[in-house]
Amino acid sequence: MSLNLARMPQVQGVEDRFGVDIQEILQDRLLKEPVTIEVKDLRNGFERIFIGLSNYRRQSVYNEATRTCTMKINCLADDLQDLLILLLSFGPAIKVIGPDDFRNAWLDRLHRQVAMLEG
């Protein structure tokens, strides 16, 4: 793929053109409370989840006693649906801990999937 820049006489950043700070806008759209999950190393769960969530800001803490990893995922409110679908794809390797509204949406999706399989 090639991009022809011959007819672009000038390029400006959004900040210069409109006087807005993109980082400030994105910071305002971040969730107030991160999505918290617990990860088990089932079927290479750690590796799959760390790769799958590589485009999200996250903090992870490994607990040697339980052999699980607790992960806090920061994302934009607009990305919640995508994150929900992605987390569902990891199956029993994860457990959603919070926040409550996200956990309830995750559980609702799981119940609907089970209902489709049974029906």
ChimeraX attribute file (.defattr): number of C-alpha atoms within 10 A of each C-alpha:
attribute: neighborCount
match mode: 1-to-1
recipient: residues
	/A:1	2
	/A:2	4
	/A:3	5
	/A:4	6
	/A:5	8
	/A:6	6
	/A:7	6
	/A:8	7
	/A:9	6
	/A:10	6
	/A:11	7
	/A:12	8
	/A:13	10
	/A:14	11
	/A:15	11
	/A:16	9
	/A:17	9
	/A:18	9
	/A:19	9
	/A:20	12
	/A:21	11
	/A:22	12
	/A:23	10
	/A:24	9
	/A:25	10
	/A:26	12
	/A:27	12
	/A:28	12
	/A:29	13
	/A:30	15
	/A:31	16
	/A:32	13
	/A:33	12
	/A:34	19
	/A:35	23
	/A:36	21
	/A:37	20
	/A:38	18
	/A:39	23
	/A:40	19
	/A:41	16
	/A:42	14
	/A:43	11
	/A:44	10
	/A:45	17
	/A:46	17
	/A:47	11
	/A:48	15
	/A:49	19
	/A:50	15
	/A:51	10
	/A:52	15
	/A:53	14
	/A:54	10
	/A:55	9
	/A:56	15
	/A:57	11
	/A:58	16
	/A:59	13
	/A:60	15
	/A:61	11
	/A:62	13
	/A:63	10
	/A:64	8
	/A:65	6
	/A:66	8
	/A:67	10
	/A:68	17
	/A:69	19
	/A:70	19
	/A:71	20
	/A:72	20
	/A:73	18
	/A:74	19
	/A:75	22
	/A:76	16
	/A:77	14
	/A:78	11
	/A:79	13
	/A:80	15
	/A:81	13
	/A:82	10
	/A:83	20
	/A:84	17
	/A:85	12
	/A:86	14
	/A:87	20
	/A:88	18
	/A:89	13
	/A:90	17
	/A:91	12
	/A:92	14
	/A:93	20
	/A:94	22
	/A:95	18
	/A:96	21
	/A:97	16
	/A:98	16
	/A:99	14
	/A:100	11
	/A:101	10
	/A:102	19
	/A:103	18
	/A:104	14
	/A:105	13
	/A:106	18
	/A:107	14
	/A:108	12
	/A:109	15
	/A:110	14
	/A:111	12
	/A:112	11
	/A:113	12
	/A:114	11
	/A:115	10
	/A:116	9
	/A:117	8
	/A:118	7
	/A:119	6
